[in-house]
Amino acid sequence: MARKNLQIETSSHEASQPRRNVLIYIRVSTEKQSNNLLSLDSQETSLLTRCKRDGDHIAGIFREEGETATNMRRPAFEQMIARATDGTRTIDAILVYSFSRAFRNQVEQELTVQTLRKHKVELISHAEPLAKDDTGDMFRKFIGIVNEYQSKETGRSTMRTMKANAQLGYSNGGIIPYGYKSVAAEIIGSKQKKKLAVEPVEAEVVIRAFDLAKNGDGTSGPLGTKKIAEWLNGRGYRSRNGALFGTGTIHEMLTRRAYTGVRNFNEFDRRNDGERKAPSEIIEYEIPVIVDQATFEAVQALLVSRRPKSRGPRLASAPSLLGGLVRCDCAQSCALTTATGTSRTGVIYSYYKCTHAIKKGQHKQGSGASCSNRKIARPVIEKLVVEALLDQLLQPERVASILTTLKARRDDRQATADRRLVELARQVTDAEERLSRLYASIEAGTIDGTDPTLRDRVSTLKTTRDRAREALDYTRKSSAVPIEIDPVAIDRFTRLMREQLVSGDVAARKAYLSAIVDAIIVTDRTIRIIGSNDNIMATLGPDGQPRTLVRKSVQEWCPWPGSNQHSFRNSILRDRICPILCVSGSIRFPDNRLSALAFFGSQITHT
């Protein structure tokens, strides 16, 4: 009874409050939750009804699907927190269906609550009404502990089940390796178990890739990942989603040991920097063989002999806005790390500095000149980079031009795939016509139906027809999705991206910055912002909503303009401090003042 009275009093008190600006956050982590009372629509309906009842104004709704609350780096969640703590004090409360929808870690929950309170923002749980006093704080902390315990216990139970499932040779879901498909195996209890089977069309590509890597194409020796990708792309082969094969995809294919018939489950700790787990935790189970062990080992030896020594940057751990992206143009192409210093007057300032210079002082380039990038003021370079992107890249006209170029390029590439479609369709038609003629000859008595070789001929023709038909269906399904250029969506995308880059905390801004920028190369006179047009396409979500992506590593093979003309092929130039002139792939400056350049697009624009 006391609990009911408390709820009634709380509701009455809330109803008497002045109109509040509220952010709504809803989340599901599994498909099962999306079909029950915790579905996104169900949560949203309940919270909208409450806001209408209390007279609250909804300032934004943040939806998260397929994200676990144990991970605090959720895109929609980070956007919401950044919006609530942007310093404008325009948000009064964040409303969630239950605390478990936002948090599964009690410490993170309380840290977030304290951060929100500093900005006068209240965290409200619809399903768990609490008093606004010390008792309410105590109950909230208790609920956080229970939610964390339930999450870990559920995780342990799920892992035990998945290990047992793998030991029996069944697939636990997830991303299916290229070359395989998931097929129904048997029903145990109420669960439909699945196993991996060979996908013939994809397996043919895998076998071809290994053969090219080991033996070459007949006109050369063993091919590298780039040449293999070019060979496959040039003959109309496409990846599962219809995209062109790239060096990363080919390298992943050539190093996937599962093709030898043994796949590992629970091999890496995804919550601890991807470290490999102890052998006792790893479950091996058999799957169909695509590549024999001898071929796989031979290809691994070739890859090791050509392996680069450096690894990609770890962007997630870098605390600064440009950390992991910004590099020095010295011969070592060192990353620039953040450092601080104190002036004679006691003022603390921050800057970026070459990591090699920090460790070894001034070092020499290949030409004998020492690294000149001693210190670069952090506020200066961050402002230059962000302003360059805002002024020259994130403009509706510029994004529309980039998408138009991508569309033309994709249509051109699709033409190769279309030619393969025509060839496969011709093979299907040819096989069917030959079968029809054979059957007609048998009916007419021209061919002896009892001929023992006739069965083999019919079987061969049927196999040829079925393979061509299967390849034709697969190629049609994997055809590239056309790019739609919507001016309204582009305008919204550029506006929201500009907002994300200039407001919010560093982590949220960095997530969007790294989604479109591959690298930032600093010299003594210029800042080169390097990015791909494909980054814009990948970041442009439905209806123009920006989305952050899993960060990829970018290997800076040739940092010098003369040795890598590709980085100068697509560029736009920005002149904020001094005039910039682009002549035959080289940049000249009238003085030594710092300037920013952004490399995007399909043409060189002179400013």
N, C-alpha and C positions, 0 to 999 in steps of 0.2 A: 504493500500500500504506500509505504514511504517513497518507493521508487516512482510510482505513478504520480504522486503529488509533486515530486521533484520535476518530472517531465512537464507536467502541466504548467508549473510555475515558470520553468525555463522558456517554454513556448510563448507564454504570455509576456514574459519580459522581453523576448526577442521581437515579438510583434509590436511592442511599444517603442522599439528603437527607431531612429530616423533611417531613411532610405539608405541602404548600403550598396556599394559597388562590390560585386562578388565575382571571383573566378571559379569555374567549375572544372574539376579534374576527374576523369573516369578512366578505368584501366581494366583490361583482362589479359591474362598471360597464356591461356590455353584455349583450344577450340571447344573443349567441354564447357568451360565457363561462358563462352559466347552463346551457348544454347540453353542456359538456365537462368536463374534469377539474377545472376551477376553479369548478364550480358551488358554490352555498352549501351544499347537502347534502353534496357530496363533501368540501369543506373541513371542515365540521363533524364528519363521520364520522372523518376522519383525526385531528383534534385531540382528539376525545373518546376515541379509541383510545389516543392518546399519554398523555392524562391518566390513563386507567385503568391503563396500563402503569406509569406513574411514581408512582401512588398519590396524585395531586393531587386536591384538592377544587375543584370548579368553582363559583365564587361568582357567575358570571353569563355569559351569552352575548349578544353584541351583533352583530346582523345588519345589513348595509347592502347595499341592492340599487339599482342605477342611479346610484351616486355615484362620481365620479372621485376618485382619491387625490391629485390635484393640489390639490383643495379641502380645506383643513383644517377647514372649518366644516361637517362632516358630523354630523347629529344623534346617531346612535348612537356615533360616535367621540368626540364631545365628552362624551357621558354617561359613556362608559367612562373617559376620562381624569379627569373630575371624580370618579368613584367611586374611582379608584385614588389620587388625590391629595387626598382629603377630610380628611386629617390623622389618621384613625383607625388607620393602619398595619395594616389588616386584610387588605390585598392584598399578595401576595408577587411575583406575576409576571403579565404579559400575554402570552398565547400567540396568535401569528398563523401562518397557513399559510406565508407568505413575507413578507419586508419590503415587497414591492411591493403587497401587499394593504392595508397601512396607510399607506404613503408613496410618493409619486412626486416628492418634493422632498428633496434631501439635507440642506439646511440645516434644514428643518422636522423632518426625522427626528432629527437630532442634538440639536436643541433639546428635542424631546420626550423623548429618551433621558435627557438631563441632568435634566429636570424629574422624570421618574420615579425616577431614582437618588436625588434628594434625599429622596424618600419611601420609599426602600428597595424599589422595585419594579423588577423585571428584565423587559426586553423580549426575548422568545424567538421565534425563527423556526423553525418545524417543518422546513421544507425546506432551511434554511441553518444547520446547527449550527456554532456558533462557540466558540472557547476563551474563557474568562473572564479574559482578560489583554489587554495592549496589542495583541497580534497580532489577537485577536478584534475589538477596536475598529477596527483599521486595515481589516480585511476588511469590517466592517459599513459603514464610510464608503465603501469602494470599491463595495460593492453598491449603496449609495444613489446614488452618482454614475452608475453604469450604469443603474439603474432610471429616474433622471431623464432621462438621455440617450435611452433607449428610448422613454419617454413623449413627449418633444418630437419625436423623429423620427417616431414613429407619428402624432402630431398633424399634422405637416407633410405627410406622405404622404396622410393621410386628407383634409386640406383640398384638396390638389391634385386628388384624385379627385372630391371634391364640387363643386369649381369647374367641372371639365370636365363633370360631370353636369348642372349648372345651365345651362351654356352651350348644351347640347343640348336644353334645355327640360324636363328631367326634375325631379321633386321629390326632395329629399334627406330627406324624412321630417319629423319634428318635429310640432308642433301644426298641424293643418290649419285654415286660416282659416275662420271661420263663413261659410257660403254656398258652400263647395266640398267636394268629396269626393275621395279618392284612388282612381284607377282604374288597372288594369294597362295598360301601353302596349305594350311589346315586351320580348323576352328578348334580351339581348346577352351572349354567353358563357353563364355560369351565373347571371347576375344578372337578376332580374325588375325592369325599369324601370317607374316609375309616373309619372303626370302628374295634375295637378289638373283636375277637371271640375266643372261647376256642379251643386250639390245643389239641385234645384228648390224644395223646401219652404223651405229656409233662404234661398235667393236671394230668394224672395218676401218674406220678412221684411226682408231687407236693402234691397230696393227700396222697400218700404213705409216703412222708417225714414228713408231719404233723402228721400222725398216729403214725409213729415211735417215733417222738419227744414227743407225748402225752402218748401213750400207750405201746411203746416198740415193740419188735418183737415176743412176746409170750413167750420168755425164760428169759426175764429180764424186768426191769422197763423202764421208759422213756429213750430214747437214746440221747446222746449229738450229736453235729454237726459232730464230727469226726467219731463216730460209724455209724451215718446215711450215711455218705459218703462211708465208707467201705462196708456197707450193699448193697448200690446201685451199687457200682463199682464191687463188687463180684458177682453180678447177671447179669452183662452185660449191665446195664443202663449207658448211656453216656449223656453228656451235648449237647446242640444244635450244637456246633462246633466239636463234637466227642471226646472231652477231658474227662478225669476222673473228677468226682465231688470232690471238695475240701471243707475244712471247711468254707472258705470264701463264696463260692457259696451257700452252704447249709444254712449258717447263713443269707445271703441276702434273700434267698427264704423264710425262716421261719419268717422273719420280714417284708415282703412285704405286707402292708395292702391292696393293690389293689386286692388281692385274695378274699377279703370279698365283692367285688362288687363296691367299690368306689375308683376312682383314682384321684390324685391331679395333676393339671397342674400349672406350674409357682410357685412351692413351695419354691425353694431355689434360692438365688442370686448367680449365678455362677461367677460373677465378683467381689464379695465382700466376699471372703473366705467361700463361701457356706453357709452363714447365712440364716436362715428361714425368708421368707418374712412375711409382715403383713397379717393377715387373709383376709383382703379386697382384696389383690392381688392374692390370691390363688383361683383357679377355681376347683371345684369338679364336676366330671361327672361319670355317672354309666357305668360299664362294667359287663360282665357276672361273676357270682359268681363261684368260685372254692372251697373255704373253708368257712364254716359257721363262723359267728362271735364268737360263744362260743368256738369253737375249736381254733380259732386264739388267743383269749385272754388267754386261758389256756396255750398255748405254749409260749406266751410272758411272762407270769408269771414265767414259768420254766426257760426261758432264762435269765431273770433278776436275778433270784436267783443264777445263775452260772456265771454272767458277771464279767470279770476281771476289776480291778479298773483303770488300766493305759490305755492310748491311744497311738497309734502309733506316731512316730516322724513326725514333719512337716519339711520335707526336703526342700521344696521350699523356705521357709523363712530364712533358715540358710545361712549366707553369706560366710562361709568358705568351703573349698574343702570337708572336711569330716563331716561337720556339719549335725546333724540328723542321721548319720550313726555310729559315734564312741561313745562307751559307756564304763563306768567303770565296773569292774567285782565285785564291792562290793555288799553287800546283797541287796541294793536298786536298783542295776543295773542302776545307774543314767546316764543320757546323759552327755557327756563332751561338754562344751561350750567354746568358744574362750574368751580369756582375754589378756590384755596387761600389761606390767610393764616397768619401767624405771630403768636402772642400775645407779650406782653411777656416772658413766661418762656421763650420759645423753642419752645413747643409748636405744631406744625403742625396745622391743622384744615382740613377741606374743607366746602364748602357749594355750594348751587345759587343762581345769581343770574341775573336777567333780562338777556338779551344786549343789549337796547337800553339798559339802565341802565349796563352796562359800557362801551358805546361813547359814550353821550351824557349819562351821569349821570341825574339824576331827570328824568322826562319826564311830560308831561301826558296825562290821559285826556280823552275827549270832554267830560266834565262839568267839566273844569278841575282835577280832583284829580290829584295826582302819583302815580306808581306807588309803592305802599307795600311791595312785595316786594323789599326790599333784599337780604337774605341769609337763606337757610334752611339750617340745618345738614343736611348730607348724611346722616349716620347717623339723624337724627331722622325725616326725611321718608321715607327708605327703610324704616325699621322700621314707621312708621305705615301705609304703603301695603301692605307685605307682610302685616302682622298683620290689616289690614282684609279682605284677600282670604282669608286663612286662616280668620278667624273667621266671616265673613258670606257668602262665596261658595263656597269649596271645602269645603262640607259635603255629605254624601250627600243629605240631605233637600232642600237648596237646589238642587243640580244636578238632582235628580229632578223638582223643581217646574218648573225652567226647561225641561227636556226635554218635560215634559207640555204646557207652554204652546206650545212650538215644534211639537209634534205636532198639537195642535189647530189652530194657525195653518196648518200645512202641509196638513192635511186640508181646511181651509176653502178654501185656494187651489186645491187639487187639484179641488175641486168645479167651478171655472170651466173647468179643462182637461177634466173629464169631460163637461161640457156640449158642449164643442167636439168631443169624441170621438163623442157621440151625433149631433151635426149632420153630421159627416163620414160616419158610418156610414149615416145617412139618405140622404145624397147618393149614396153607392155603391149602396145598395139601389134608389133611385129610377132611377138610370141603367141598372142591370141590368134592372129591370122594363120600362123603356121599350124597351130593346133587344129583350127577349124578345117584347113585344107587336108590335114592328116585324117581327121574323122570322116570328112567327105569321101576321101579316097577309100577308106575302109568300107563305108556304106555302099559305095559304087562297085566294090569288088576289085578295084585297081590294086589295092595292097592286101596281102594275105593277113587277116586278123590273127592268125595263129603263129605268125612269125615271132620267134623268141626275142628278137632284138627290138620288136615294136614297143614292148613295155618300157624298155630303157629309154627309147626315144621320147615317148610320151612323158615319162617321169622327168627327163632332163628339161624338156620344154616347159613343163609345169613349174619346176624349180626356178628356171630363169624368169618366167612370168611373175611368180610370187615375189621373188627378190626385188625385181624392178618395181613392182607395185608397192611393196613395203617401203623401198627407198623413196618412191615418188610421194607417198603419203607423209613420210617423215620430213622430206624437204619442204613440202607445202606447209606443214605445221611449224617448221622452224624458219619460215620466211620472215624477213625483217618487218617490224611493225612500222607503217608509214608515220612520218612526223607531221603532226598537225600544228600549224602556226596560228594561234589564237591571240589577237592583239590585246584583248581584255586580260587573258591569263598572263601574258608577258608583262603588261603594265603592273599587274598585282605582284608578280614575281619580283620585278626590279624594286618596287616600293618596299616590299617586305624584306628583301635581302639587304637593302640599304639600312632599314631599321635594325636588322639583326647585327650588322657590322659595326654600328655606332652606339648601340645601347645594350645594356645587360652586363652580366659578369664576363670575365675573360674566357672561361671555359665555353660558354654558349657562343660568344663571338668567334672564338677560335674554331669551333666545330663547323661553322658556316664558311669561314675564311678558307680553311683547309679543304673544303668540299670543291672549291673552284680554283684554288691555287696549288700548283705542284711544287714550286720551288721559288725562292727569292735569292738572287745572286747579287752580292754587294761588292763593288769595286771602290776605288778611291774617289770616283766621280759619278758613278751611276748606281742605281738600284734596278735590277732586271727582275720583273715579276713574270714568271713563266707559268703558263697554264694551257690546257687543251680545250678546244671547242666542245669536246665530248663531256667535259666537266659541267658545262652549262646545261647541256641536255640532260645529264644524269641528275643534276640538282633541281631541275624544273619539275616539280611534282604536279599532281592532278589539280586543275583549276588554278595553276600558278602558285601553289603553296610550296615554298622552299623546303627541301629535305636534306638532312646531313647524311653522309655515307660512311661506310667503313673505309678508313684511310688506307691508301695503297702506298707502297714504297716507290720512290722515284730515284733511279740510279743516274747520277750525273756522269755519264761516260766521258763526254768531251766538253769540258767547261770553257774552252776557248772558241771565240767566234770563228776563227779561221778553220778550225777542225770540225765544227758542227754547224753547217749552214742551216740545218733544219730549224734551229731555235730562232733564226732571223727571218724565216720564211713567213711566219704568221706573227705580225706585230702591230701594235698601235703605240704611238709615242705621246708622252705627256710632258709638257713644258711648264713647270711651276716656278722655277727659279732662274733658269737660263735657257737660251734657245738650244734646240736639239736638231741635229741634221743626220739623216740616215743615207749613207752613200755606199752602194755595193756591199752591203752586209757589214759595214764598219760604222762606228759611232764617233763623231768628233764634237768636241765641246770648246767654246771660247775661253773658259776658265775652269777652275777646279771645284766649283761649287757643286753640291750634291743634287742630283736630279733622279726622278723615278721614271721607269719605262715599264709598260705592261705588255706582255706578249700573248695576244689572243687574236682570233679572227682569221680571215682568209686573205687579207691584203695589208700592205704597209701604208699607213696613213701618216702623212707629214703634217706637223703642227707648226 
